[in-house]
Amino acid sequence: MGEDPNWRWAEAVAAAFDVGRPVAPLARVDAGISHAVFHLHTGTGRYAAKRLNVVAEQWWWDAYHAAADIERAASADGVSVPERLRPRVAELALDGIQHRWQLHRWCEGQNPTEPDDDLADWTGATLTVLHRRDGGTLTPQPCLYPLDAWHEWLRGHDTHFTQRIRRHLPTVAAALAHLARPSPQLTPVASHRDIKDDNVLLTATGPVLLDWDSAGPDSAEHELLRSALAMGFEQQRPFARTIAAYRRAGGRPIAADPALFHGIVDGQLRTAEWLLWRALGHRGDDPAGRARAATECLARLNGTAKSLRRIPEWTGWLTECQ
């Protein structure tokens, strides 16, 4: 037991957050792309321990703390989130290896696997609550990188993965062109920014919204459309029901404009950028982490291509919601 690093990390994390002694080693949970998540079981209960994949620049910490503040405010406003334990971050070292951790109480439940009317109603109502927090004073996200930057990143790399990325460069170009089109005026908010089935847990007491690490400045219109599609599994009925629930709870009306789907394309492309850097080894991932990042990067680019094809159809759905 003493020689097993998963036992030793469990002991260190449990001590840092004062949650008793572990009764089992840390067990990796199949969740999270940016950060590794583990199950921690101690004498006081079960917990989700997140090992943060930290970027050693101040902007990352600024965004991290802003996200934690948004999570806390949402909880105070009645959004169901996992209970987060103090300290906000624990910096721990083991055999010269240093990691930063956060800890939440474990929530028992399952992710949604299909559209549901009650889930659509919850999504619309929850977004209305989140969008009460104005995002006008928050620092906006940096601009997306131009196509030339993608060519530069790939220069000198000739693997099966980078060859596949190069075949996706026309998709990157089409996405950047789509995002350059004028958009209606948007409503700045500070919100979750990643409401999808993977980040919602259906529990005995109702849905719980997980994984707030990406929370930050967004626009109400972009997040509403992104979430309505993701939580409705890209089907028209739950999409329309989410929009209706949002409006019924006091949310803003939005126009049937294809440019309002910018938020979906932007999110997919921005995540693909980040995952490409990780897959190429620029963020210190181990080989397994780089391989996961490569797989997820290609998935995001495939998703971008599909979104660009379907935006005319989705705009038609939005027209019918008016």
C-alpha positions as CSV (number, residue, x, y, z in Angstrom):
1,M,0.0,0.0,0.0
2,G,2.8,2.4,1.0
3,E,4.6,1.9,-2.3
4,D,1.5,2.4,-4.6
5,P,1.6,6.0,-5.9
6,N,-2.2,6.0,-6.2
7,W,-2.4,5.2,-2.5
8,R,0.2,7.9,-1.6
9,W,-1.6,10.5,-3.7
10,A,-4.9,9.6,-2.1
11,E,-3.3,10.1,1.3
12,A,-1.8,13.4,0.3
13,V,-5.0,14.8,-1.3
14,A,-7.2,13.6,1.6
15,A,-4.9,15.3,4.1
16,A,-4.7,18.5,2.2
17,F,-8.5,18.8,2.1
18,D,-9.0,17.4,5.6
19,V,-11.4,14.7,4.6
20,G,-10.1,11.8,6.6
21,R,-7.9,8.8,5.7
22,P,-8.5,7.1,2.3
23,V,-9.9,3.6,2.3
24,A,-8.8,2.9,-1.3
25,P,-6.2,4.3,-3.8
26,L,-7.2,7.1,-6.2
27,A,-9.0,5.6,-9.2
28,R,-9.1,7.4,-12.5
29,V,-12.5,8.4,-13.8
30,D,-13.3,8.3,-17.5
31,A,-14.1,12.0,-17.6
32,G,-12.5,15.3,-18.5
33,I,-10.3,16.3,-21.4
34,S,-8.4,19.3,-19.9
35,H,-7.9,17.7,-16.4
36,A,-7.7,14.2,-15.0
37,V,-10.4,13.3,-12.6
38,F,-10.1,10.6,-9.9
39,H,-12.4,9.0,-7.4
40,L,-11.3,9.4,-3.8
41,H,-12.9,7.3,-1.1
42,T,-12.2,8.1,2.5
43,G,-13.7,7.4,5.9
44,T,-15.8,10.6,5.6
45,G,-17.3,9.9,2.2
46,R,-16.6,9.9,-1.6
47,Y,-15.0,12.7,-3.5
48,A,-14.1,13.7,-7.0
49,A,-10.4,14.8,-7.1
50,K,-9.4,16.8,-10.1
51,R,-5.7,17.0,-11.0
52,L,-5.3,20.3,-12.8
53,N,-3.4,20.6,-16.0
54,V,-1.9,24.0,-15.2
55,V,-0.4,26.4,-17.7
56,A,2.4,28.3,-16.1
57,E,1.2,31.8,-17.1
58,Q,-0.8,34.3,-15.1
59,W,-3.6,34.5,-17.6
60,W,-4.4,30.8,-16.9
61,W,-4.7,31.4,-13.1
62,D,-6.8,34.6,-13.7
63,A,-9.2,32.5,-15.8
64,Y,-9.2,29.7,-13.3
65,H,-10.2,31.9,-10.4
66,A,-12.8,33.8,-12.4
67,A,-14.4,30.4,-13.3
68,A,-14.4,29.4,-9.6
69,D,-16.1,32.7,-8.8
70,I,-18.8,32.1,-11.4
71,E,-19.4,28.6,-10.1
72,R,-19.8,29.9,-6.5
73,A,-22.2,32.7,-7.7
74,A,-24.3,30.2,-9.7
75,S,-24.6,27.9,-6.7
76,A,-25.8,30.9,-4.6
77,D,-28.4,31.6,-7.3
78,G,-29.8,28.1,-7.0
79,V,-28.0,26.2,-9.8
80,S,-27.2,22.7,-8.5
81,V,-23.5,22.1,-8.5
82,P,-21.2,19.7,-6.7
83,E,-20.1,20.9,-3.3
84,R,-16.6,22.2,-3.6
85,L,-14.2,21.8,-0.6
86,R,-11.5,24.2,0.6
87,P,-8.8,25.1,-0.2
88,R,-9.7,26.2,-3.8
89,V,-6.4,24.6,-5.0
90,A,-4.0,22.4,-3.1
91,E,-0.4,22.2,-4.4
92,L,1.1,18.8,-3.5
93,A,4.4,17.1,-4.3
94,L,5.3,13.4,-4.3
95,D,8.7,12.0,-5.1
96,G,9.6,15.3,-6.9
97,I,6.4,15.3,-8.9
98,Q,4.2,18.3,-8.3
99,H,0.5,18.5,-9.0
100,R,-2.3,20.9,-8.2
101,W,-5.7,19.5,-7.0
102,Q,-9.2,20.6,-6.4
103,L,-11.9,18.5,-4.6
104,H,-15.7,18.2,-4.8
105,R,-18.1,15.9,-3.0
106,W,-19.0,12.9,-5.2
107,C,-22.4,13.1,-6.9
108,E,-24.1,9.8,-7.6
109,G,-25.9,9.7,-10.9
110,Q,-25.6,9.3,-14.7
111,N,-25.2,11.4,-17.7
112,P,-28.2,11.9,-20.0
113,T,-28.1,9.6,-23.0
114,E,-31.1,10.8,-25.0
115,P,-33.3,13.9,-25.4
116,D,-35.9,14.5,-22.7
117,D,-38.6,17.1,-22.2
118,D,-37.8,17.7,-18.6
119,L,-34.1,18.0,-19.4
120,A,-34.8,20.6,-22.1
121,D,-36.9,22.6,-19.6
122,W,-34.2,22.4,-17.0
123,T,-31.6,23.5,-19.6
124,G,-33.6,26.6,-20.6
125,A,-34.5,27.6,-17.1
126,T,-30.9,27.1,-15.9
127,L,-29.5,29.2,-18.7
128,T,-31.9,32.0,-17.7
129,V,-30.5,32.0,-14.2
130,L,-26.9,31.9,-15.4
131,H,-27.4,34.8,-17.8
132,R,-28.4,37.2,-15.1
133,R,-24.7,37.6,-14.4
134,D,-23.4,40.3,-16.6
135,G,-20.1,39.6,-18.4
136,G,-19.4,43.1,-19.6
137,T,-16.6,43.7,-17.2
138,L,-14.8,40.4,-17.8
139,T,-11.8,40.0,-20.0
140,P,-12.9,38.5,-23.4
141,Q,-11.2,35.5,-24.8
142,P,-8.2,36.0,-27.1
143,C,-8.8,36.0,-30.8
144,L,-8.6,32.7,-32.7
145,Y,-5.4,32.0,-34.5
146,P,-5.3,32.6,-38.3
147,L,-4.8,29.7,-40.7
148,D,-1.1,30.6,-41.1
149,A,-0.6,29.7,-37.5
150,W,-1.9,26.2,-38.0
151,H,0.6,25.8,-40.8
152,E,3.4,27.0,-38.6
153,W,2.4,24.7,-35.7
154,L,2.5,21.7,-38.1
155,R,5.8,22.5,-39.7
156,G,8.4,19.9,-39.0
157,H,5.8,17.3,-37.8
158,D,5.0,14.4,-40.2
159,T,3.0,11.8,-38.4
160,H,-0.3,10.1,-39.2
161,F,-2.0,12.5,-36.8
162,T,-0.5,15.7,-38.3
163,Q,-1.3,14.4,-41.8
164,R,-5.0,14.1,-40.7
165,I,-4.8,17.6,-39.3
166,R,-3.5,19.0,-42.5
167,R,-6.5,17.4,-44.3
168,H,-8.7,19.4,-41.9
169,L,-7.1,22.8,-42.7
170,P,-9.9,23.6,-45.3
171,T,-12.4,23.2,-42.4
172,V,-10.3,25.6,-40.3
173,A,-10.3,28.1,-43.2
174,A,-14.1,27.8,-43.7
175,A,-14.7,28.2,-39.9
176,L,-12.6,31.3,-39.7
177,A,-14.5,32.7,-42.8
178,H,-17.9,31.9,-41.1
179,L,-16.8,33.6,-37.9
180,A,-15.7,36.7,-39.8
181,R,-19.3,37.4,-41.0
182,P,-21.2,40.2,-39.2
183,S,-23.3,39.1,-36.2
184,P,-26.3,40.7,-34.5
185,Q,-25.6,42.5,-31.3
186,L,-24.8,40.0,-28.5
187,T,-25.5,40.1,-24.8
188,P,-22.4,39.6,-22.7
189,V,-22.7,37.2,-19.7
190,A,-20.4,35.3,-17.3
191,S,-21.5,31.7,-17.5
192,H,-20.7,28.0,-17.6
193,R,-19.9,27.9,-21.4
194,D,-19.9,24.1,-21.7
195,I,-23.4,22.8,-20.9
196,K,-23.6,19.4,-22.6
197,D,-24.6,15.9,-21.7
198,D,-21.0,15.0,-20.4
199,N,-21.3,17.9,-17.9
200,V,-24.7,17.2,-16.5
201,L,-25.4,14.4,-14.0
202,L,-28.9,13.2,-13.5
203,T,-29.2,12.5,-9.7
204,A,-32.1,11.5,-7.4
205,T,-32.6,15.1,-6.6
206,G,-32.4,16.5,-10.1
207,P,-29.7,17.5,-12.7
208,V,-26.4,18.7,-11.3
209,L,-24.2,20.9,-13.5
210,L,-20.5,19.7,-13.4
211,D,-17.1,20.9,-14.6
212,W,-17.0,24.7,-14.2
213,D,-13.4,25.1,-15.2
214,S,-14.2,26.6,-18.5
215,A,-16.7,29.2,-17.1
216,G,-16.1,32.7,-18.2
217,P,-17.2,35.5,-20.5
218,D,-19.7,34.4,-23.2
219,S,-22.8,35.8,-25.0
220,A,-26.2,34.7,-23.9
221,E,-27.2,34.0,-27.5
222,H,-24.2,31.8,-28.3
223,E,-24.5,29.7,-25.1
224,L,-28.3,29.3,-25.5
225,L,-28.0,27.9,-29.0
226,R,-24.9,25.8,-28.2
227,S,-26.6,24.3,-25.1
228,A,-29.9,23.7,-26.8
229,L,-28.2,21.6,-29.5
230,A,-25.9,19.8,-27.2
231,M,-28.5,18.9,-24.6
232,G,-31.0,18.0,-27.2
233,F,-28.6,15.7,-29.1
234,E,-29.0,18.0,-32.1
235,Q,-32.7,17.1,-32.5
236,Q,-35.3,19.8,-33.3
237,R,-38.0,19.0,-30.7
238,P,-35.7,19.4,-27.6
239,F,-33.9,22.3,-29.3
240,A,-37.2,24.2,-29.6
241,R,-38.3,23.2,-26.1
242,T,-35.1,24.5,-24.6
243,I,-35.6,27.9,-26.4
244,A,-39.2,28.0,-25.2
245,A,-38.2,27.2,-21.6
246,Y,-35.6,29.9,-21.7
247,R,-38.1,32.5,-22.9
248,R,-40.7,31.4,-20.5
249,A,-38.3,31.9,-17.6
250,G,-37.5,35.4,-18.7
251,G,-34.6,34.9,-21.1
252,R,-34.0,37.2,-24.0
253,P,-35.5,36.7,-27.5
254,I,-33.0,36.0,-30.2
255,A,-33.1,36.5,-34.0
256,A,-33.1,33.7,-36.5
257,D,-29.7,34.6,-37.9
258,P,-27.1,32.0,-39.0
259,A,-24.4,34.2,-37.5
260,L,-25.7,33.5,-34.0
261,F,-24.3,30.0,-34.4
262,H,-20.8,31.5,-34.4
263,G,-20.5,30.4,-30.7
264,I,-20.7,26.8,-31.7
265,V,-18.0,27.0,-34.4
266,D,-15.9,29.2,-32.2
267,G,-16.0,26.8,-29.3
268,Q,-15.1,23.8,-31.4
269,L,-12.2,25.6,-33.2
270,R,-10.9,27.1,-30.0
271,T,-10.9,23.7,-28.2
272,A,-9.2,22.1,-31.3
273,E,-6.4,24.7,-31.1
274,W,-5.8,23.9,-27.4
275,L,-5.9,20.2,-28.0
276,L,-3.5,20.4,-31.0
277,W,-0.9,22.3,-28.8
278,R,-1.2,19.5,-26.2
279,A,-1.0,16.7,-28.8
280,L,2.2,18.3,-30.2
281,G,3.7,18.3,-26.7
282,H,3.7,22.0,-26.0
283,R,1.8,21.7,-22.6
284,G,3.8,19.0,-20.9
285,D,1.4,16.1,-21.3
286,D,2.7,12.5,-21.0
287,P,2.4,10.2,-24.1
288,A,-1.0,9.0,-23.0
289,G,-2.3,12.5,-22.5
290,R,-0.9,13.6,-25.9
291,A,-2.7,10.6,-27.6
292,R,-6.0,11.5,-25.9
293,A,-5.5,15.2,-27.0
294,A,-4.9,14.1,-30.6
295,T,-8.1,12.0,-30.7
296,E,-10.1,14.8,-29.2
297,C,-8.6,17.4,-31.5
298,L,-9.7,15.4,-34.6
299,A,-13.1,14.9,-33.1
300,R,-13.5,18.7,-32.6
301,L,-12.5,19.4,-36.2
302,N,-15.0,16.8,-37.4
303,G,-17.6,18.5,-35.3
304,T,-16.7,21.9,-36.8
305,A,-17.2,20.5,-40.3
306,K,-20.5,19.0,-39.3
307,S,-21.7,22.3,-37.7
308,L,-20.8,24.3,-40.8
309,R,-22.9,21.9,-42.9
310,R,-25.9,22.0,-40.5
311,I,-26.1,25.7,-39.6
312,P,-28.7,26.5,-42.4
313,E,-30.9,23.7,-41.0
314,W,-30.5,24.9,-37.4
315,T,-31.4,28.5,-38.5
316,G,-34.6,27.1,-39.9
317,W,-35.4,25.5,-36.5
318,L,-34.8,28.9,-34.9
319,T,-37.1,30.6,-37.4
320,E,-39.9,28.2,-36.3
321,C,-39.3,29.2,-32.7
322,Q,-40.1,32.8,-33.3
